C-alpha cells in the first residue's frame, strides 16, 4: 500500500503582495545586491592575489547566459536559465586574474545555474578558494572541457518553487523601481563641444542625485569617443536613464574610455565613483553595449535591464573589452568579445535612489490567509502554506518569536512520541512572556498545565484571554485570543495534539523562526538563518536545545544533546502496508476535511488504523 501525503508548495496572493512590498521598499537595488564590504575597501582593477570578501550578487540573469568569446567573470553569479561557455569563452569564473579581487566568502554556493551548464573549454573555478556550484539541470562538457582540478563541489539541486517565486517578485520589484526612476526629472547636463570632442556629464544643480535622461542612440558613436564624468559629480549619485527606439533597442558603442571625476580612467577608474553610477535601460528589450565596434573601452557602472511590462524579457549583448559594476538582467545575456571580462563592483551610491511612491506610507500588516499548524503524525504546514512531514521523536521548536507583543515574546514547543510503528504529537506548550499553557492528549481525557501546575487557572495567559471547550468525547479545544483577530488554537484528539495559528500578522509574527519557517515566505532557515533544503535536516535543526529553557512540566523522550529518534523509512512503509483500513475507506472518512488537510488526514487514518482519526481535523 502506498500513499503520498506531500503537497506542492503554495504561496498565497496575500503573501506575494507582502513579499513584493518588502522588496519594493528595500533601498536601491535590494538586499540581494547590497554589498557588505564597505565601498572604501574596494580597490581599483588589479592582479593581486590578496582577495577581499563580499557576498552580494555580482552577475544576475533570469534567462540564459551564452559566452561565445570572453575571458573572465568575477564575483557571485546567479543565472536562472542555462549557462553556456563555448570553445573561445570564459577561462575564469568567480575569481579572476585581473579584477577588483573582491570575491564571495568561502564554503558556500558562489555560483548558481538554474538550468543546464555546458563548458566547451577548461575553466578555472574560484581558484585556490573553496566554494560550491549549484546546478539545477544537466552539467555537460565538450572533449577537453570542464573545470581545472580540483574544481568545485557540484550540487545538483533545482531551485525550489519558493526560490523561483522570490526571484519573480524581485524582478517585478525592479521593473517598478526602474520605471519610477525613469520618470525623474533630468537635472544633469550632457554636453559635447563638437563631434570629435569627448562627451561630458556635468551636475546641473546642487542636488545629491543627478539624473541624466538619454535617447536610445545618444552614446552610439561612429568613432571611439571618451565619456567624462565632470568633477562636479565627485560626491553625487549618477542615474542614467537610457531610452529605447521604436524597435525597443538601446545601443551604446565606441565609448573609448570613461573618465571618473578625479581624472582616473580604464583600470584606474575609482571604485567609489563606479559605485555611484547606475545605467537604467528601462524600456529596452535589446541592449547592445559595444555593438561589435572597434573603438570600445571599459564600460563602467552597474547595468540594470529590467525587462518591460507584460512579462517581456530582454537581451543584453556585451562586446566591449570589459565591464566594471553589477549586472542585473531580466532575460538573457550574450558575451562575444575575445578577452572581455566582467569585473565585480557594487552599486552603493553616496545618496540612495528615491524610494518608489508606494513606500511613502507604512506597509499594512496583513494576516496570512491560511493558518500555520502542526498536528497528527507530525504534519507541518508552514507560514507559506507548504506541507511537509518530520517524523523525529523529540521536543521541537514550532516557533520562536521574540518580538511578539512589543518584545514580550512567544515560544511554542511540541513533543512527539513513538508508539509501536508510528509517531505523533503528544503534547504542546505555549509560552507568552513568562507564563505557559501546556496541553497533553490522552484517550482518557485531555490534561493541561498552567505554569507547570496541573489544572491551573485557565482564564488568561499573560493577560490574553483563554477559553476551552469540550467539542466531543474525544476532542478538547483551547483558544488563546491575541491582539486583534489573531488567535492560537491547541486541539487534542484522543492522545494527539495539534496547534494552529490564525490571522497572524507581520507586526506580531514577522520575527518568528522555527518549524513554520520565516513569516510569509516560509523559508526553512536554521538558527543561523542559513537556508536548509532537506526537511529531515531542517527538523533536526529545530530540536529543542539543551541551552534552551525546558517549557514542559516534565522530561520525556530524547533530549538534546541526544538527537531526535528518526524512524527507518522501511518502518514507515511497513506501517502503511499493514494498515487494516483501505485508502478508499480513509478518503471517505476524510471527505468533510478541508482540502489542504485531506492528504494528511488520509495518511493518519492509515497509519493509526483508526477511522476516527479524521476527528483530529
Order of alpha helices (4+ residues) and beta strands (2+ residues): alpha-beta-beta-beta-beta-beta-beta-beta-beta-beta-beta-beta-beta-beta-beta-beta-alpha-beta-beta-beta-beta-beta-beta-alpha-beta-beta-beta-beta-beta-beta-beta-beta-beta-beta-beta-beta-beta-alpha-beta-beta-beta-beta-beta-beta-beta-beta-beta-beta-alpha-alpha-alpha-alpha-alpha
